[in-house]
Amino acid sequence: MASTAAGKQRIPKVAKVKNKAPAEVQITAEQLLREAKERELELLPPPPKQKITDEEELNDYKLKKRKGFEDNIRKNRTVISNWIKYAQWEESLKEIQRARSIYERALDVDHRNITLWLKYAEMEMKSRQVNHARNIWDRAITILPRVNQFWYKYTYMEEMLGNVAGCRQAFERWMEWEPEEQAWHSYINFELRYKEVDKARTIYERFVIVHPEVKNWIKYARFEEKHGYIAHSRKVYERSVEFFGEEHVDENLFVAFARFEETQKEFERVRVIYKYALDRIPKHQAQELFKNYTMFEKKFGDRRGIEDVIVSKRRFQYEEEVKANPHNYDAWFDYLRLVESDADPDTVREVYERAIANVPPIQEKRHWRRYIYLWINYALYEELEVKDPERTRQVYQACLDLTPHKKFTFAKIWLLYAQFEIRQKNLQGARKVMVLWKSYIDFEIEQEEFGNTRNLYKRLLQRTQHVKVWISYAKFELSIDGPDRLQKCRQIYEEANKSMRNCEEKEERLMLLESWRDFEKEFGSDSTRERVRKLLPEKVKKRRKLTAEDGSDAGWEEYYDYIFPEDAANQPNLKLLAMAKMWKRQQMTDESENLPEKDTTAEETSPSSEEPAAAPEKQPENESGRNNVTETEQEGPYDDRDDDGGSSSESDSDDDNDGEKKESRSSGEDKD
C-alpha cells in the first residue's frame, strides 16, 4: 500500500487566473531600470583606500598592478589602449626604462599605430631624452612618411631646441615626399623666421612646380612684392601666364597681375593685361575680370578706355550668341559691324571667315538670302575699307563657287562682281563675269546667225535653267520665219516644262506655263490649248507652322501654293479640288434654276447679265491662269546672273538692306 501510495503522488495544480484583464498600473522595463538606478542596486562600492607605509608593501602593490596589466595584454594583445595605459602607469612611477620596454613591445604588435608613436615620443620629450625622441621620430617618419603629424612635431621639436640645421634637414626630407600645400608653407615660414629670403624663394620655386595652381603662383608673386622685389614679382606673373598658356587661363591670375601693376602705377600695362585676358577667356568665366577692368577705367582711364570696355563686353556677348546658334546671321551682322568699327583688318577677316563658314544646311533659296549678304559685305569691306582688290576678287569668286547655280543663283553677286571689275578698269574680267549673254545673243540675231544664237542659248541653259532664258529662247524661235517655227517654239516649251518640274520656285514654273498658254492662244489649236490648260496649276491657300529662333512656337502663317497636275504626289489634291469645283458649279446651277421667271427672262435678254452666268464655267480656267494670281507675298525676287541673258527686257533687283522684299507679278508685266 505504501508503494502504491508513493506511486500515486499528487501533482500540485497550477493556479488559474480568473481575471485576465490588464492591471490598472503597468510596470515597464524602463521603470524597473530607473528604480534600480535610483536605489543604486547595480553599483558596487569603491574599494577601500590602501595606504602604503613601507617598501615591501609598495613592491607588492607594483607586482599586483603589473600582473593585472600583463593579464589584460595576454587576453587581447591587439588592444593598444591596454599597452598605453600600462606604459603611462610605469611612466608615472618614473620607471622610464620599463615604459620604454612596454612601448617597444607594443610597436612589435602594431607598428603602424599613430597614437602609439606619438605617446612614445612625447614620453621621451617630457623626460628630456632628446636623442631617444629623435630616434623615435626618425623611425616614425621612415615607417609612416605620409603622416604629416610626425613631421610637424619633429620639426617643431628641433626648432625649439635651436637646432636650425637639423630642422631644415627634416624639412628637406619631408619635401622629397611632395606633401600637401600647408607643409610647404610651414617650411617657407620657418626660413622667413630666420630671415632666409633666398632660401624661401628657392622653396617657392619648387612649390609652384609640385602644386601648379593659380593661387600658389599668386602667393609666390606676392611674396616677392612683399619683400620689395618688384622685378621678381612681375617676372613671376609673366612666367605664370606662360606656364598656364591659353588652354588653362584663369581670370584670378590676370586680376592679380593687373592689380599688381596698378599699385606700381603702370596703367598701360594694366590695360594690356585686361585686354589680353578678355580676348582669351570665355564670357561666363570672366565676370570678375570685366568688373575690375571697368573699375580701373573709371578710376584711371578716359572716355576711350571706357568705350573699349563696353566694346569688349559686347564682343563677348556676340561670341556667345554665334556659338549658341552659328546660323543666326543677324548676330553675325551685328558682330561684324562691331569689329569693323574697332578692330584691325586681320581680326575682321577672321570673323568674316567664321561667319561665311556656316553655310545653310538646305539648298533652298529662301535659306540663302540672308547668308549671301555676308559675302557681299565681306567683298565690300575688302574693296572699300582695306582697299585690297585681289582679296575682293577672291571673295567674289569663292562665293560664286559655293553657290549651287544648278538650283538657284543670285543676280546681285554677278552684277556686283562685274561692277567691281569695271571699277578696277578690268573690262575683260567684267566680260568674263557676265559673258554678256544678252548683248552677245542680240548681236548674233542682228547678224542673222541663227545657228550661233541657238548654240548660245544651249550654252546658257547649261549654266542656268532660269525661266526667262527658256521664254526668251522660245520667242527667238517664234521670231524666225520658217515653216516649222511654231513646232520649234512649242518643242522648247515642252523641254522647258520638263526641265522645270523639279524647280523649287513654283512661280517661275507658272510663268513658263502662262507664256506657253499665251503662245497657244495666238498660234495653237484647240487641242494644244487644252493640253496647256491641263498643265496649269491650281492655286490653294495653305498654313504652315512658324518656329522662332530659340525653337519656340511662333504660331501659324498663311501662304499660297500651286498644285501642278503633272506631279504624281498632287493627284489626290487635284481630285479633291475638282470635286469641290463640281459641287460649287452644281450649287450655282441649282440656284439659277430656282430664280423667278422674270429674272430668267431678263438674263436671256440682257447682254450684261450673261457674263455672271458664264463666269462659273470659265472660272476653273481663269483660276489656273495668271489672272487668278493676285498679289502674292514672296520671300524675295528672282536673283540670277542671267537675268539679262535673254532677249527679254525684264530685269530684277534686290533690296540692298536685307535681301528680302515682296514682289507682285501680273500678266501685263509678264507680257512686257
C-alpha positions as CSV (number, residue, x, y, z in Angstrom):
1,M,0.0,0.0,0.0
2,A,2.9,2.3,0.7
3,S,4.4,1.7,-2.7
4,T,1.0,2.3,-4.3
5,A,0.5,5.4,-2.4
6,A,4.0,6.5,-3.3
7,G,3.4,5.8,-7.0
8,K,0.2,7.9,-6.9
9,Q,1.7,11.1,-5.6
10,R,-0.4,14.1,-6.4
11,I,0.9,16.9,-8.7
12,P,0.0,20.3,-7.5
13,K,-2.4,22.2,-9.6
14,V,-1.4,25.4,-11.4
15,A,-3.3,28.3,-10.0
16,K,-5.7,29.6,-12.6
17,V,-6.0,33.3,-13.2
18,K,-9.6,34.2,-13.1
19,N,-9.3,37.8,-14.0
20,K,-7.2,38.2,-17.2
21,A,-7.8,41.9,-17.6
22,P,-4.7,44.1,-17.6
23,A,-3.7,45.6,-14.3
24,E,-4.5,49.2,-13.7
25,V,-0.9,50.1,-13.1
26,Q,1.5,48.8,-15.7
27,I,5.2,48.3,-14.8
28,T,7.6,48.7,-17.8
29,A,11.2,47.7,-18.3
30,E,12.2,51.4,-18.3
31,Q,10.6,51.9,-14.9
32,L,12.5,48.9,-13.5
33,L,15.8,50.2,-14.7
34,R,15.1,53.7,-13.4
35,E,14.2,52.4,-10.0
36,A,17.3,50.2,-9.9
37,K,19.5,53.2,-10.7
38,E,17.7,55.4,-8.1
39,R,18.3,52.7,-5.4
40,E,21.8,52.1,-6.7
41,L,21.2,48.4,-6.8
42,E,23.8,47.8,-9.6
43,L,26.6,50.0,-8.2
44,L,29.4,48.4,-6.3
45,P,31.1,50.4,-3.6
46,P,34.6,51.6,-4.3
47,P,37.4,49.5,-2.9
48,P,38.9,50.9,0.3
49,K,41.9,53.1,0.1
50,Q,45.2,51.4,0.8
51,K,48.0,53.4,2.4
52,I,51.4,52.1,1.7
53,T,53.9,52.6,4.5
54,D,57.0,50.6,3.6
55,E,58.9,49.4,0.5
56,E,57.7,45.8,0.8
57,E,54.0,46.9,0.5
58,L,55.0,49.1,-2.4
59,N,56.6,46.2,-4.2
60,D,53.6,44.1,-3.6
61,Y,51.4,46.8,-5.0
62,K,53.6,47.1,-8.1
63,L,53.6,43.4,-8.6
64,K,49.8,43.2,-8.3
65,K,49.3,46.1,-10.8
66,R,51.8,44.7,-13.3
67,K,50.2,41.3,-13.1
68,G,46.8,42.9,-13.9
69,F,48.2,44.8,-16.9
70,E,50.0,41.7,-18.2
71,D,46.8,39.7,-17.8
72,N,44.9,42.2,-19.8
73,I,47.5,42.2,-22.5
74,R,47.6,38.4,-22.7
75,K,43.8,38.4,-23.1
76,N,43.9,40.7,-26.1
77,R,47.3,41.8,-27.5
78,T,45.8,44.0,-30.2
79,V,44.0,46.5,-27.9
80,I,46.7,49.2,-28.0
81,S,44.9,51.2,-25.2
82,N,46.0,48.5,-22.7
83,W,49.6,48.9,-23.7
84,I,49.4,52.7,-23.5
85,K,47.8,52.6,-20.0
86,Y,50.5,50.1,-18.9
87,A,53.3,52.4,-20.2
88,Q,51.8,55.5,-18.7
89,W,51.5,53.8,-15.3
90,E,55.1,52.9,-15.4
91,E,56.0,56.5,-16.5
92,S,54.1,57.8,-13.5
93,L,56.3,55.7,-11.3
94,K,59.4,57.2,-13.1
95,E,60.1,53.7,-14.5
96,I,61.2,55.1,-17.9
97,Q,63.1,52.1,-18.9
98,R,60.2,49.8,-18.2
99,A,57.8,52.2,-20.0
100,R,60.2,52.3,-23.0
101,S,60.2,48.5,-23.0
102,I,56.4,48.4,-23.0
103,Y,56.2,50.8,-25.9
104,E,58.7,48.7,-27.9
105,R,56.7,45.6,-27.2
106,A,53.5,47.4,-28.4
107,L,55.2,48.5,-31.6
108,D,56.1,44.9,-32.3
109,V,52.3,44.2,-32.2
110,D,51.2,47.2,-34.3
111,H,54.0,49.4,-35.7
112,R,51.5,51.4,-37.8
113,N,49.5,52.8,-34.9
114,I,50.0,56.6,-35.0
115,T,48.9,57.2,-31.4
116,L,51.5,54.7,-30.1
117,W,54.3,56.6,-31.8
118,L,53.1,59.9,-30.6
119,K,52.7,58.8,-26.9
120,Y,56.1,57.1,-27.1
121,A,57.9,60.3,-28.4
122,E,56.0,62.6,-26.0
123,M,57.2,60.5,-23.1
124,E,60.8,60.8,-24.2
125,M,60.5,64.6,-24.7
126,K,58.9,65.0,-21.3
127,S,61.7,63.0,-19.8
128,R,64.2,65.3,-21.7
129,Q,65.6,62.3,-23.5
130,V,66.3,64.3,-26.7
131,N,68.3,61.7,-28.6
132,H,65.7,59.0,-27.8
133,A,63.0,61.3,-29.0
134,R,64.9,62.0,-32.3
135,N,65.4,58.3,-32.7
136,I,61.6,57.7,-32.3
137,W,60.7,60.5,-34.7
138,D,63.2,59.3,-37.3
139,R,61.8,55.7,-37.1
140,A,58.2,57.1,-37.3
141,I,58.8,59.2,-40.4
142,T,60.7,56.3,-42.0
143,I,57.9,53.8,-41.5
144,L,55.0,56.3,-42.0
145,P,56.2,59.1,-44.2
146,R,52.7,60.3,-45.2
147,V,51.7,61.1,-41.6
148,N,52.2,64.8,-41.5
149,Q,51.7,65.0,-37.8
150,F,55.0,63.2,-37.2
151,W,56.9,65.7,-39.4
152,Y,55.2,68.7,-37.8
153,K,56.2,67.6,-34.3
154,Y,59.6,66.5,-35.3
155,T,60.5,69.9,-36.9
156,Y,58.9,71.8,-34.1
157,M,61.0,69.9,-31.5
158,E,64.2,70.6,-33.4
159,E,63.3,74.3,-33.8
160,M,62.5,74.6,-30.1
161,L,65.9,73.0,-29.3
162,G,67.5,75.6,-31.5
163,N,68.8,73.0,-34.0
164,V,68.0,75.1,-37.1
165,A,70.2,72.9,-39.3
166,G,68.5,69.7,-38.0
167,C,65.1,71.3,-38.5
168,R,66.0,72.3,-42.1
169,Q,67.3,68.8,-42.8
170,A,64.0,67.3,-41.5
171,F,62.0,69.7,-43.8
172,E,64.1,68.7,-46.8
173,R,63.4,65.1,-46.1
174,W,59.7,65.9,-45.8
175,M,59.6,67.9,-49.1
176,E,61.1,65.0,-51.0
177,W,57.7,63.3,-50.5
178,E,55.9,66.2,-52.1
179,P,53.4,66.7,-49.3
180,E,50.4,69.0,-49.2
181,E,50.5,72.8,-49.6
182,Q,50.5,73.6,-45.9
183,A,53.7,71.6,-45.4
184,W,55.5,73.8,-48.0
185,H,54.1,77.0,-46.3
186,S,55.5,75.7,-43.0
187,Y,58.9,75.3,-44.5
188,I,58.8,78.7,-46.1
189,N,57.6,80.4,-42.8
190,F,60.5,78.6,-41.0
191,E,63.0,80.1,-43.3
192,L,61.4,83.5,-43.1
193,R,61.6,83.4,-39.3
194,Y,65.4,83.3,-39.7
195,K,65.4,85.9,-42.5
196,E,66.5,83.4,-45.2
197,V,64.6,85.1,-48.1
198,D,66.7,83.5,-50.8
199,K,66.1,80.0,-49.3
200,A,62.3,80.8,-49.1
201,R,62.4,81.8,-52.8
202,T,64.0,78.5,-53.7
203,I,61.3,76.7,-51.8
204,Y,58.6,78.7,-53.7
205,E,60.2,77.7,-57.0
206,R,59.9,74.0,-56.1
207,F,56.4,74.6,-54.6
208,V,54.7,76.0,-57.7
209,I,56.1,73.1,-59.7
210,V,54.8,70.5,-57.3
211,H,51.4,72.3,-56.8
212,P,50.9,74.2,-60.1
213,E,47.8,76.1,-59.2
214,V,47.0,79.7,-59.9
215,K,46.7,80.6,-56.2
216,N,50.2,79.3,-55.5
217,W,51.7,81.4,-58.3
218,I,49.9,84.4,-56.9
219,K,51.3,83.7,-53.4
220,Y,54.8,83.4,-54.9
221,A,54.4,86.8,-56.7
222,R,53.0,88.5,-53.6
223,F,55.9,87.1,-51.5
224,E,58.3,88.8,-53.9
225,E,56.3,92.0,-53.8
226,K,56.1,92.0,-50.0
227,H,59.9,91.8,-49.7
228,G,60.4,94.6,-52.2
229,Y,61.5,92.5,-55.2
230,I,59.2,94.2,-57.8
231,A,61.0,93.0,-60.8
232,H,61.0,89.4,-59.5
233,S,57.3,89.7,-58.8
234,R,56.5,90.9,-62.3
235,K,58.6,88.1,-63.7
236,V,56.7,85.5,-61.6
237,Y,53.4,86.8,-63.0
238,E,54.7,86.7,-66.6
239,R,56.0,83.2,-66.1
240,S,52.7,82.0,-64.7
241,V,50.9,83.4,-67.7
242,E,53.3,81.4,-70.0
243,F,53.0,78.4,-67.8
244,F,49.2,78.1,-68.0
245,G,49.0,79.2,-71.6
246,E,45.7,79.8,-73.4
247,E,44.2,76.5,-72.6
248,H,44.1,76.8,-68.8
249,V,43.8,80.6,-68.4
250,D,42.2,81.8,-65.2
251,E,40.7,85.2,-64.6
252,N,42.0,85.4,-61.0
253,L,45.6,85.3,-62.3
254,F,45.1,88.3,-64.6
255,V,43.1,90.2,-62.0
256,A,46.0,89.8,-59.5
257,F,48.6,90.7,-62.2
258,A,46.6,93.8,-63.1
259,R,46.2,94.9,-59.5
260,F,50.0,94.5,-59.0
261,E,50.7,96.7,-62.0
262,E,48.1,99.2,-60.8
263,T,49.9,99.5,-57.4
264,Q,53.1,100.2,-59.4
265,K,51.3,102.9,-61.4
266,E,51.9,101.0,-64.7
267,F,48.5,101.9,-66.1
268,E,49.3,101.0,-69.7
269,R,50.5,97.6,-68.6
270,V,47.2,97.1,-66.7
271,R,45.2,97.8,-69.9
272,V,47.3,95.4,-71.9
273,I,46.7,92.7,-69.3
274,Y,43.0,93.2,-69.2
275,K,42.6,93.2,-73.0
276,Y,44.8,90.2,-73.4
277,A,42.7,88.3,-70.8
278,L,39.4,89.3,-72.3
279,D,40.4,88.1,-75.7
280,R,41.1,84.6,-74.4
281,I,38.7,83.9,-71.5
282,P,35.1,82.9,-72.2
283,K,32.5,85.3,-71.2
284,H,30.9,83.2,-68.5
285,Q,34.3,82.8,-66.8
286,A,35.3,86.5,-67.0
287,Q,32.7,88.3,-64.9
288,E,35.2,89.4,-62.2
289,L,37.6,90.4,-65.0
290,F,35.0,92.7,-66.6
291,K,34.2,94.2,-63.2
292,N,37.8,95.0,-62.3
293,Y,38.5,96.3,-65.8
294,T,35.5,98.7,-65.7
295,M,36.5,99.9,-62.2
296,F,40.1,100.5,-63.4
297,E,39.0,102.6,-66.4
298,K,36.6,104.6,-64.3
299,K,39.5,105.5,-61.9
300,F,42.4,106.0,-64.3
301,G,41.0,105.9,-67.9
302,D,39.5,108.3,-70.3
303,R,36.3,108.1,-72.4
304,R,38.0,105.9,-75.0
305,G,39.1,103.4,-72.4
306,I,35.6,103.1,-71.0
307,E,34.3,102.6,-74.6
308,D,36.8,99.8,-75.1
309,V,35.5,98.1,-72.1
310,I,31.9,98.3,-73.4
311,V,33.0,97.0,-76.8
312,S,34.8,94.1,-75.3
313,K,31.8,93.2,-73.3
314,R,29.5,93.4,-76.3
315,R,32.0,91.3,-78.3
316,F,31.8,88.6,-75.7
317,Q,28.0,88.7,-75.9
318,Y,28.1,88.3,-79.7
319,E,30.6,85.4,-79.3
320,E,28.2,83.6,-77.0
321,E,25.3,84.2,-79.4
322,V,27.0,82.8,-82.5
323,K,28.3,79.9,-80.6
324,A,24.8,79.0,-79.4
325,N,23.4,79.3,-83.0
326,P,26.1,79.5,-85.8
327,H,23.3,80.1,-88.4
328,N,22.0,83.2,-86.7
329,Y,23.2,85.5,-89.5
330,D,21.7,88.6,-87.8
331,A,24.0,88.0,-84.8
332,W,26.9,87.7,-87.3
333,F,26.0,91.0,-88.9
334,D,25.9,92.8,-85.5
335,Y,29.2,91.2,-84.5
336,L,30.9,92.2,-87.8
337,R,29.5,95.7,-87.5
338,L,31.1,95.9,-84.1
339,V,34.6,94.6,-85.1
340,E,34.7,96.7,-88.3
341,S,34.3,99.8,-86.2
342,D,37.1,98.9,-83.7
343,A,39.3,96.0,-84.8
344,D,42.2,95.6,-87.2
345,P,41.7,94.1,-90.7
346,D,43.1,90.7,-89.7
347,T,40.6,90.4,-86.9
348,V,37.7,91.5,-89.1
349,R,38.7,88.9,-91.7
350,E,38.8,86.2,-89.1
351,V,35.3,87.0,-88.0
352,Y,34.1,87.1,-91.7
353,E,35.7,83.8,-92.4
354,R,34.0,82.2,-89.4
355,A,30.7,83.7,-90.5
356,I,30.7,82.5,-94.1
357,A,31.8,79.1,-92.9
358,N,28.3,78.5,-91.6
359,V,26.7,77.5,-95.0
360,P,22.9,77.0,-94.9
361,P,22.3,73.2,-94.4
362,I,19.4,73.2,-97.0
363,Q,19.9,74.2,-100.7
364,E,16.8,76.4,-100.9
365,K,17.0,79.9,-102.0
366,R,15.0,81.3,-99.1
367,H,17.6,79.9,-96.6
368,W,20.4,81.5,-98.6
369,R,19.0,85.1,-99.0
370,R,20.4,86.3,-95.7
371,Y,23.6,84.3,-95.8
372,I,24.6,85.7,-99.2
373,Y,24.9,89.2,-97.8
374,L,27.7,88.1,-95.6
375,W,29.7,87.5,-98.8
376,I,28.6,90.8,-100.2
377,N,29.6,92.7,-97.0
378,Y,32.9,90.8,-96.9
379,A,33.7,91.8,-100.5
380,L,32.7,95.5,-100.0
381,Y,34.8,95.6,-96.8
382,E,37.9,94.3,-98.7
383,E,37.3,96.8,-101.5
384,L,36.3,99.9,-99.7
385,E,37.9,99.7,-96.3
386,V,41.0,97.6,-96.8
387,K,41.4,98.6,-100.5
388,D,42.7,95.1,-101.4
389,P,41.4,94.4,-105.0
390,E,42.9,90.9,-105.1
391,R,41.3,89.7,-101.9
392,T,38.0,91.3,-103.1
393,R,38.2,89.3,-106.3
394,Q,38.9,86.1,-104.3
395,V,35.9,86.7,-102.1
396,Y,33.6,87.1,-105.1
397,Q,35.0,84.1,-106.8
398,A,34.7,81.9,-103.7
399,C,31.1,83.0,-103.3
400,L,30.3,82.1,-106.9
401,D,32.0,78.7,-106.5
402,L,29.9,78.0,-103.4
403,T,26.5,79.0,-104.7
404,P,24.6,76.0,-106.2
405,H,23.8,77.6,-109.6
406,K,22.1,74.4,-110.8
407,K,19.2,75.1,-108.3
408,F,19.3,78.8,-107.9
409,T,21.7,81.8,-108.1
410,F,21.8,85.5,-107.2
411,A,22.0,88.1,-109.8
412,K,23.3,90.7,-107.3
413,I,26.5,88.7,-106.8
414,W,27.2,88.6,-110.5
415,L,26.4,92.3,-111.0
416,L,28.5,93.4,-108.1
417,Y,31.4,91.3,-109.2
418,A,31.2,92.7,-112.7
419,Q,30.8,96.3,-111.5
420,F,33.9,95.8,-109.2
421,E,35.9,94.7,-112.2
422,I,34.7,97.7,-114.2
423,R,35.8,100.0,-111.3
424,Q,39.2,98.2,-111.5
425,K,39.2,99.1,-115.2
426,N,39.3,95.3,-116.0
427,L,36.8,95.2,-118.8
428,Q,37.9,91.8,-119.9
429,G,37.3,90.4,-116.4
430,A,33.9,92.0,-116.3
431,R,33.0,90.4,-119.6
432,K,34.1,87.1,-118.3
433,V,31.9,87.5,-115.2
434,M,28.7,88.3,-117.2
435,V,29.7,86.7,-120.5
436,L,27.4,89.5,-121.7
437,W,24.9,86.9,-122.8
438,K,22.1,89.3,-123.8
439,S,24.3,91.5,-125.9
440,Y,26.0,88.5,-127.5
441,I,22.7,86.9,-128.4
442,D,21.3,90.2,-129.7
443,F,24.4,90.7,-131.8
444,E,24.1,87.2,-133.4
445,I,20.4,87.8,-134.1
446,E,21.3,91.1,-135.8
447,Q,23.8,89.3,-138.0
448,E,21.2,86.7,-138.7
449,E,23.5,83.9,-137.4
450,F,20.6,81.9,-136.1
451,G,22.7,78.7,-135.6
452,N,25.1,80.6,-133.4
453,T,22.2,82.1,-131.5
454,R,20.8,78.6,-130.8
455,N,24.2,77.4,-129.6
456,L,24.5,80.4,-127.3
457,Y,21.1,79.6,-125.8
458,K,22.1,76.0,-125.3
459,R,25.3,77.0,-123.6
460,L,23.4,79.5,-121.4
461,L,20.9,76.8,-120.4
462,Q,23.8,74.6,-119.3
463,R,24.7,77.2,-116.8
464,T,21.2,78.2,-115.6
465,Q,17.7,76.9,-116.0
466,H,16.1,80.2,-115.4
467,V,12.6,80.6,-116.8
468,K,13.4,83.8,-118.6
469,V,16.1,82.1,-120.6
470,W,13.6,79.5,-121.7
471,I,11.0,82.1,-122.6
472,S,13.5,84.2,-124.5
473,Y,14.7,81.1,-126.4
474,A,11.1,80.2,-127.4
475,K,10.3,83.7,-128.5
476,F,13.5,83.7,-130.5
477,E,12.4,80.6,-132.4
478,L,9.0,82.1,-132.9
479,S,10.5,85.3,-134.4
480,I,12.4,83.4,-137.2
481,D,10.4,83.0,-140.3
482,G,10.1,79.4,-141.4
483,P,7.5,76.6,-141.8
484,D,8.5,74.9,-138.6
485,R,8.9,77.9,-136.3
486,L,5.7,77.1,-134.4
487,Q,6.8,73.5,-133.9
488,K,10.3,74.5,-132.7
489,C,8.8,77.1,-130.3
490,R,6.4,74.5,-128.9
491,Q,9.2,72.0,-128.6
492,I,11.2,74.5,-126.5
493,Y,8.2,75.0,-124.2
494,E,7.9,71.2,-123.9
495,E,11.6,70.9,-122.9
496,A,11.4,73.8,-120.5
497,N,8.3,72.4,-118.8
498,K,10.0,69.0,-118.4
499,S,13.2,70.6,-117.1
500,M,11.4,72.8,-114.6
501,R,9.4,70.0,-113.0
502,N,12.0,69.8,-110.2
503,C,12.2,73.6,-109.8
504,E,11.6,74.8,-106.3
505,E,10.3,78.2,-107.4
506,K,6.8,77.3,-108.5
507,E,6.2,80.9,-109.5
508,E,8.8,80.5,-112.3
509,R,7.2,77.3,-113.4
510,L,3.8,79.0,-113.5
511,M,5.4,81.9,-115.5
512,L,6.6,79.4,-118.1
513,L,3.2,77.8,-118.5
514,E,1.4,81.1,-118.8
515,S,3.8,82.2,-121.5
516,W,3.2,78.9,-123.3
517,R,-0.6,79.4,-122.8
518,D,-0.4,82.9,-124.5
519,F,1.5,81.4,-127.4
520,E,-1.1,78.7,-127.9
521,K,-3.9,81.2,-127.7
522,E,-2.4,83.1,-130.6
523,F,-1.0,80.3,-132.7
524,G,-2.2,77.0,-131.4
525,S,-5.3,74.8,-132.0
526,D,-8.0,73.7,-129.6
527,S,-6.1,70.5,-128.7
528,T,-2.9,72.3,-127.9
529,R,-4.7,75.0,-125.9
530,E,-6.5,72.2,-124.0
531,R,-3.1,70.5,-123.3
532,V,-1.6,73.6,-121.9
533,R,-4.7,74.3,-119.8
534,K,-4.4,70.9,-118.2
535,L,-0.8,71.7,-117.2
536,L,-1.7,74.9,-115.4
537,P,-1.7,74.6,-111.6
538,E,-4.4,75.2,-109.0
539,K,-3.8,78.0,-106.5
540,V,-4.5,76.9,-103.0
541,K,-4.2,78.6,-99.6
542,K,-2.2,76.7,-97.0
543,R,-0.9,77.2,-93.5
544,R,2.4,76.4,-92.0
545,K,3.8,76.4,-88.5
546,L,6.4,79.0,-87.6
547,T,9.3,78.5,-85.2
548,A,11.2,81.2,-83.5
549,E,15.0,81.4,-83.4
550,D,15.1,79.9,-79.9
551,G,13.0,76.9,-81.1
552,S,9.7,78.0,-79.5
553,D,6.4,78.0,-81.3
554,A,5.7,81.3,-83.1
555,G,2.2,80.5,-84.4
556,W,1.0,79.9,-88.0
557,E,1.1,81.8,-91.2
558,E,-1.0,81.5,-94.4
559,Y,0.6,81.3,-97.8
560,Y,-0.4,80.4,-101.4
561,D,0.9,77.3,-103.1
562,Y,0.4,75.9,-106.6
563,I,-0.5,72.3,-107.3
564,F,0.6,71.1,-110.7
565,P,-1.4,68.2,-112.3
566,E,1.8,66.6,-113.6
567,D,3.1,66.0,-110.1
568,A,2.1,62.5,-109.1
569,A,2.1,63.5,-105.4
570,N,-0.5,66.2,-106.1
571,Q,-3.1,63.9,-107.8
572,P,-5.2,63.4,-104.6
573,N,-5.3,67.2,-104.0
574,L,-6.4,67.8,-107.6
575,K,-9.2,65.3,-107.3
576,L,-10.3,67.0,-104.2
577,L,-10.2,70.4,-105.9
578,A,-12.1,69.0,-108.9
579,M,-14.8,67.6,-106.7
580,A,-15.1,70.9,-104.8
581,K,-15.4,72.8,-108.1
582,M,-18.1,70.4,-109.4
583,W,-20.0,70.8,-106.2
584,K,-19.8,74.6,-106.5
585,R,-20.9,74.5,-110.1
586,Q,-23.9,72.3,-109.2
587,Q,-24.8,74.7,-106.4
588,M,-24.8,77.7,-108.8
589,T,-26.8,75.7,-111.4
590,D,-29.4,74.9,-108.8
591,E,-29.6,78.5,-107.7
592,S,-30.1,79.7,-111.3
593,E,-32.9,77.2,-111.8
594,N,-34.7,78.4,-108.7
595,L,-34.7,82.0,-109.8
596,P,-38.1,83.7,-110.7
597,E,-39.2,83.5,-114.3
598,K,-38.9,87.3,-114.9
599,D,-35.3,87.2,-113.7
600,T,-34.6,84.4,-116.1
601,T,-36.1,86.4,-119.0
602,A,-34.1,89.4,-118.0
603,E,-31.0,87.3,-118.0
604,E,-31.7,86.0,-121.5
605,T,-32.5,89.4,-123.0
606,S,-29.9,91.5,-121.1
607,P,-26.4,91.3,-122.6
608,S,-24.7,92.3,-119.4
609,S,-26.4,89.6,-117.4
610,E,-24.8,86.8,-119.5
611,E,-21.4,87.4,-118.0
612,P,-22.2,86.3,-114.4
613,A,-23.9,83.2,-115.7
614,A,-20.9,82.3,-117.8
615,A,-18.4,83.1,-115.2
616,P,-18.6,79.8,-113.3
617,E,-17.9,77.9,-116.5
618,K,-14.7,79.9,-117.1
619,Q,-13.7,80.1,-113.6
620,P,-11.5,76.9,-113.5
621,E,-9.5,78.1,-116.5
622,N,-9.1,81.6,-115.2
623,E,-8.2,80.5,-111.7
624,S,-5.3,78.4,-113.1
625,G,-4.0,81.3,-115.1
626,R,-2.2,84.5,-114.3
627,N,-5.4,86.4,-113.8
628,N,-6.1,84.4,-110.7
629,V,-2.7,85.2,-109.3
630,T,-3.2,88.3,-107.3
631,E,-0.6,90.0,-105.3
632,T,1.5,87.1,-103.8
633,E,3.9,87.6,-101.0
634,Q,7.2,86.1,-101.9
635,E,10.4,85.7,-99.9
636,G,12.4,87.7,-102.4
637,P,12.7,88.5,-106.1
638,Y,14.5,86.3,-108.6
639,D,18.2,86.9,-108.3
640,D,20.2,85.5,-111.2
641,R,23.3,86.4,-113.0
642,D,21.5,85.6,-116.3
643,D,18.5,87.9,-115.9
644,D,19.8,90.0,-118.8
645,G,20.9,86.9,-120.7
646,G,17.8,86.5,-122.9
647,S,16.3,88.9,-125.4
648,S,13.7,89.8,-122.8
649,S,14.0,93.4,-121.4
650,E,12.9,92.4,-117.9
651,S,15.4,92.9,-115.0
652,D,15.0,92.1,-111.4
653,S,16.5,94.0,-108.4
654,D,17.2,93.0,-104.8
655,D,16.8,95.0,-101.7
656,D,20.3,96.2,-100.6
657,N,19.3,96.2,-96.9
658,D,18.4,92.7,-96.0
659,G,18.0,90.8,-99.3
660,E,14.3,90.2,-98.7
661,K,11.3,92.0,-100.3
662,K,7.9,91.4,-101.7
663,E,7.3,91.2,-105.4
664,S,4.0,91.3,-107.2
665,R,3.6,90.0,-110.7
666,S,0.8,90.5,-113.1
667,S,0.1,89.1,-116.5
668,G,0.7,92.5,-118.0
669,E,4.2,92.6,-116.6
670,D,5.0,89.2,-118.0
671,K,3.9,90.2,-121.4
672,D,6.1,93.3,-121.3
